[in-house]
Amino acid sequence: MVNKKWLVWLMVAVLVMASLAGCAPKAEPAAPAEPAPGAETPAEEAPKIVLILPGPINDQGWNATAYEGLKLVEKDLGVTMEYVESVQQADFESTFRDYGEKGYDLVFAHGTQFFDAAKAIGPQYPDTFFMVINSEEGVEPNVGGIGIREWEGGYVAGTLAAMNTTSKQMGAIGSFPFPVIEGTLDAFEAAAIAVDPAIKVTKTYVNSWDDIQKGKETALAMIEAGSDLVFCSANQVGLGSIDAAKTKGVKAIGYISPQNEVAPGTVISSVTYNTPGLFKVAVQDFLDGKLTATGKSLGWADGVLDVQWTDGVTDEMKATIETTIQDLKDGKIENPYVPGD
C-alpha cells in the first residue's frame, strides 16, 4: 500500500518547483543578426530619369549632344537614363503628364520650347522634378532650368565669320523667334559688325527644328542674294544650310556640336556646347538633394562652350577669337539682344 505521507511530500515538491519556474525572468527576443563582413546590403532603388528630345539623337547637333549627356551620366555617375526622341510640340504636355503619372523622379526636357508645358504640368506632379535644358527660368516647386548663354556662342561665331567673308554679306538662320534664338542671331550680327562695320547680316527664322530641306532652301536664297557665309542655330535645319553652302562653294560655321566633318572644306570651324556637362551637373545635384526650382545660366567662363578648329583658320584668326573669348569671360562684352527689337 502506498505511503500517504510520501504522496503528500511529492505533491508539495511539485508545487514548489512550479512556483519557482513562474518567477523566473522571461527570455528577451534575440537581436537581429549583424551581416557578415563583406556581405552585400540591399541596394537603394535606382532613380527613374527620362530625357525628352524634340528631335532624333543622330541629328549631329542639339539632340546628339543631349544623348552624349545621357551616356556621360551613365559613365561617370552610374545612373541610367531613358530617352524618347522626336516629341512634337503638340505632345509636350501629354508626355510630361505620362511620366508624372508613372512616378518618375526627374524629367529632362531638351530645349527652352518645353518650358511653358513644364510650367503648366509640373505642379500637378510635385514628386517629379522637371528640368528644362537651355531655360534660364524656374517655377516653384518643381520646375527648374539650366542652360548655356547661347548669345556668347553666337558672338564668337560672328567674330570668326567676319574674318572669312569677302562679299561682306552673310546669312544667319534661326529656328523660331524665341528670345534665346533671337539673342544668338543678334550676337552673331553684333560681333561681325564689331570686326567690320561694313558687313551686312541677313537674319531669318524657318519655324522648324528639323526641316533640313527648308534649311537648305533658305540658305540657297541667301547665297543667291550675295551671302558668302551662312550660320544656323536650328538643330537639324543647320545640316541643310551647310549642304547649301557646300553646293554653292561658300563657307559655313558649325554650331552646337562638332560639324567640321559634315562638309570638310566648307565648315570653317564649329562653336560647340558642352551640353553633356549640363546633364551631369543636374543629375549630381538631384542625387545630392540640391536641385532647386530656379534657372541657371552658364557661359565661356564656366567651360561649357568651345571651338573646334579646322586647318582653314589662321593663327591670327585664332588669336582674335581667343581675345574675344577672354573678353566674354571677363564680362567686357554685353549681350546685344534687346527683347522686342
C-alpha positions in Angstrom: 0.0 0.0 0.0 1.4 3.4 -1.0 2.6 5.6 1.9 0.3 8.6 2.1 2.9 10.8 3.7 5.2 10.1 0.7 2.5 11.3 -1.7 1.9 14.4 0.3 5.5 15.4 0.2 5.7 14.6 -3.6 2.8 17.0 -4.3 4.4 19.7 -2.2 7.7 19.4 -4.1 5.9 19.7 -7.5 4.0 22.8 -6.4 7.2 24.5 -5.1 9.0 23.8 -8.5 6.1 25.1 -10.5 6.1 28.3 -8.4 9.8 28.8 -8.9 9.5 28.4 -12.6 6.8 31.0 -12.8 9.0 33.6 -11.1 11.9 33.1 -13.4 12.7 36.1 -15.8 11.4 35.8 -19.3 13.9 35.5 -22.1 14.4 38.6 -24.3 13.9 38.2 -28.1 17.2 37.7 -29.9 18.7 40.8 -31.6 18.8 40.8 -35.3 22.0 39.2 -36.6 24.6 41.6 -37.9 25.5 41.0 -41.6 28.7 39.0 -42.1 31.7 41.0 -43.1 31.7 41.5 -46.9 28.1 40.5 -47.2 26.0 42.7 -49.7 23.4 45.1 -48.3 20.2 45.7 -50.2 20.7 48.4 -52.9 18.6 51.6 -52.9 16.0 51.8 -55.6 17.5 53.4 -58.7 16.1 56.8 -59.6 13.7 56.9 -62.6 15.0 59.6 -65.0 13.9 60.2 -68.6 15.2 62.6 -71.3 12.6 64.1 -73.7 14.0 65.2 -77.0 12.5 67.4 -79.7 14.4 65.5 -82.5 16.5 62.4 -83.2 19.7 61.6 -81.4 21.6 61.3 -84.8 20.9 64.9 -85.9 24.6 65.8 -85.5 23.5 68.8 -83.4 21.3 69.7 -80.4 19.8 66.3 -79.8 23.0 64.4 -80.4 24.7 66.5 -77.6 21.9 65.5 -75.2 22.4 61.8 -75.9 26.1 62.3 -75.2 25.0 63.8 -71.9 22.9 60.7 -71.1 25.9 58.5 -71.8 28.2 60.7 -69.7 25.8 60.5 -66.7 25.7 56.7 -67.1 29.5 56.5 -67.3 30.5 59.0 -64.6 27.6 58.7 -62.1 26.4 55.2 -62.7 22.9 56.4 -63.3 20.8 55.0 -66.2 18.6 57.4 -68.1 15.8 56.6 -70.5 15.1 58.8 -73.5 12.3 59.4 -76.0 13.0 61.1 -79.4 11.2 63.5 -81.7 8.5 64.6 -79.4 6.3 67.2 -81.2 5.2 70.4 -79.5 1.5 69.3 -79.5 2.6 66.3 -77.4 4.7 68.2 -74.8 2.1 68.4 -72.1 0.8 64.8 -72.5 4.3 63.5 -72.5 5.1 65.3 -69.2 1.8 64.0 -67.7 2.6 60.5 -68.7 5.9 60.4 -66.9 4.4 62.2 -63.9 1.7 59.5 -63.7 4.4 56.8 -63.8 6.1 58.3 -60.8 9.4 59.4 -62.5 11.8 61.2 -60.2 13.4 63.5 -62.8 12.2 64.5 -66.3 14.7 66.4 -68.6 13.2 68.4 -71.4 15.8 69.3 -74.0 15.0 72.8 -75.1 13.5 76.1 -74.0 10.5 75.4 -76.1 9.4 72.9 -73.4 9.2 75.5 -70.6 5.6 76.5 -70.9 4.4 72.9 -70.9 6.6 72.1 -67.9 5.2 75.1 -66.1 1.6 74.0 -66.8 2.0 70.3 -65.9 4.8 70.3 -63.3 2.8 71.5 -60.2 0.4 68.6 -60.8 3.2 66.1 -60.0 5.0 67.5 -57.0 7.1 64.3 -56.6 8.6 64.7 -60.1 11.2 67.3 -60.9 11.0 68.8 -64.4 14.3 70.2 -65.6 14.3 72.3 -68.9 17.6 72.4 -70.7 18.5 75.9 -72.0 16.0 77.7 -69.9 17.1 80.4 -67.5 13.8 80.3 -65.6 12.4 78.2 -62.8 8.9 77.8 -61.2 8.2 76.6 -57.7 8.0 74.0 -56.5 9.5 71.6 -59.1 10.4 73.2 -62.4 14.0 74.2 -63.0 16.2 75.3 -65.8 19.8 75.0 -66.7 21.4 76.3 -69.9 24.1 77.9 -71.9 24.3 81.6 -72.7 23.9 80.9 -76.4 24.4 84.5 -77.3 28.1 84.1 -76.2 28.4 81.2 -78.7 26.8 83.3 -81.4 29.1 86.2 -80.6 32.2 84.1 -81.2 30.7 82.6 -84.3 30.1 86.1 -85.7 33.6 87.2 -85.0 35.0 84.2 -86.8 32.6 84.6 -89.7 33.5 88.3 -90.2 37.1 87.3 -90.8 36.1 84.8 -93.5 33.7 86.8 -95.7 34.7 88.5 -99.0 31.4 89.8 -100.1 30.7 91.3 -96.6 27.3 89.7 -96.8 26.3 86.8 -94.5 23.2 84.9 -93.7 22.0 83.8 -90.2 19.2 81.3 -89.8 17.2 80.7 -86.6 14.6 78.1 -85.8 11.9 80.1 -84.1 12.0 83.7 -82.9 12.4 82.6 -79.3 14.4 85.1 -77.1 17.3 82.6 -76.8 17.5 82.1 -80.6 16.9 85.8 -81.4 19.7 86.6 -78.9 22.1 84.2 -80.7 21.5 85.7 -84.1 21.7 89.3 -82.8 25.0 88.5 -81.1 26.3 86.9 -84.3 25.4 90.1 -86.2 26.8 92.5 -83.5 30.1 90.6 -83.4 30.5 90.6 -87.2 29.9 94.4 -87.3 32.3 94.9 -84.5 35.0 93.4 -86.7 33.9 95.2 -89.8 31.1 97.8 -89.8 30.6 97.3 -93.5 29.3 93.8 -93.0 25.6 93.1 -93.6 23.8 90.1 -91.9 20.5 88.8 -93.2 18.6 87.1 -90.4 15.5 84.9 -90.9 13.6 82.2 -89.0 12.3 79.0 -90.5 9.8 78.0 -87.7 11.2 74.5 -87.6 13.9 72.5 -85.7 14.1 69.5 -88.2 13.2 70.6 -91.7 16.5 70.1 -93.4 15.2 70.9 -96.8 13.8 74.2 -95.6 17.2 75.0 -94.2 18.9 74.3 -97.5 16.3 76.4 -99.5 16.7 79.3 -97.1 20.4 79.2 -97.2 20.4 78.9 -101.0 18.2 82.0 -101.2 20.7 84.0 -99.0 23.6 82.8 -101.1 21.8 83.8 -104.3 21.3 87.3 -102.8 25.1 87.7 -102.2 25.9 86.0 -98.9 29.2 84.0 -99.0 28.9 82.6 -95.5 25.9 81.0 -93.6 25.3 80.4 -89.9 22.4 78.4 -88.4 21.0 77.9 -84.9 18.1 75.5 -85.6 19.1 71.9 -84.8 18.8 69.6 -87.9 17.9 72.6 -90.1 21.6 73.5 -89.8 22.5 70.4 -91.8 20.5 71.8 -94.8 22.2 75.2 -94.6 25.7 73.5 -94.6 24.7 71.4 -97.6 23.6 74.6 -99.4 26.9 76.2 -98.6 28.8 73.2 -99.9 26.7 73.1 -103.1 27.4 76.8 -103.9 31.0 76.8 -102.8 30.7 79.2 -99.9 31.5 78.9 -96.2 29.6 77.9 -93.1 30.1 78.0 -89.4 29.3 74.8 -87.5 27.2 75.3 -84.4 26.3 73.4 -81.2 28.0 70.1 -82.0 31.3 69.5 -84.0 30.2 69.8 -87.6 33.6 70.2 -89.3 33.3 66.7 -90.8 29.8 67.3 -92.1 31.3 69.2 -95.0 35.1 69.4 -94.8 36.4 72.5 -96.6 33.0 74.2 -96.3 32.7 74.4 -92.5 35.4 76.8 -91.3 35.2 75.7 -87.7 32.5 74.8 -85.1 31.4 76.6 -82.0 30.3 73.8 -79.7 28.4 73.4 -76.5 29.4 71.1 -73.6 25.8 70.1 -73.2 26.7 66.8 -71.7 28.2 68.6 -68.8 24.9 70.3 -68.0 23.2 66.9 -67.6 26.0 65.7 -65.3 25.7 68.8 -63.1 21.9 68.5 -62.9 21.8 64.7 -62.1 24.5 65.1 -59.5 22.5 67.9 -57.9 19.5 65.7 -57.9 21.3 62.8 -56.2 22.7 65.2 -53.6 19.2 66.7 -53.0 20.3 70.1 -54.2 18.0 70.7 -57.3 16.1 73.9 -56.9 13.2 75.4 -58.9 15.4 78.2 -60.4 17.2 78.9 -63.6 20.9 78.6 -64.0 22.9 80.1 -67.0 26.5 79.1 -67.9 28.9 80.6 -70.5 32.5 80.6 -71.6 33.7 81.3 -68.1 32.1 78.1 -66.9 33.8 75.9 -69.5 30.5 74.9 -71.4 31.5 76.4 -74.7 34.4 75.6 -77.0 35.7 76.0 -80.6 36.6 73.0 -82.8 39.2 74.4 -85.3 40.0 73.3 -88.8 43.2 73.9 -90.8 41.5 76.7 -92.7 41.7 79.0 -89.7 44.9 81.1 -89.4 46.9 81.7 -86.2 45.9 85.4 -86.4 42.2 84.4 -86.6 42.6 82.1 -83.6 44.3 84.9 -81.6 41.4 87.2 -82.3 38.9 84.6 -81.2 40.9 83.8 -78.0 40.8 87.5 -77.2 37.1 87.7 -77.8 36.5 84.6 -75.6 38.6 86.2 -72.8 36.6 89.4 -73.0 33.4 87.4 -72.7 34.8 85.6 -69.7 35.7 88.9 -68.1 32.3 90.4 -68.7 33.7 93.1 -71.1 31.1 92.3 -73.8 27.5 92.8 -73.1 24.6 90.8 -74.5 23.4 92.9 -77.5 19.9 91.4 -77.5 17.1 93.7 -76.7 13.6 92.0 -76.5 11.1 93.4 -78.9 13.7 95.0 -81.3 
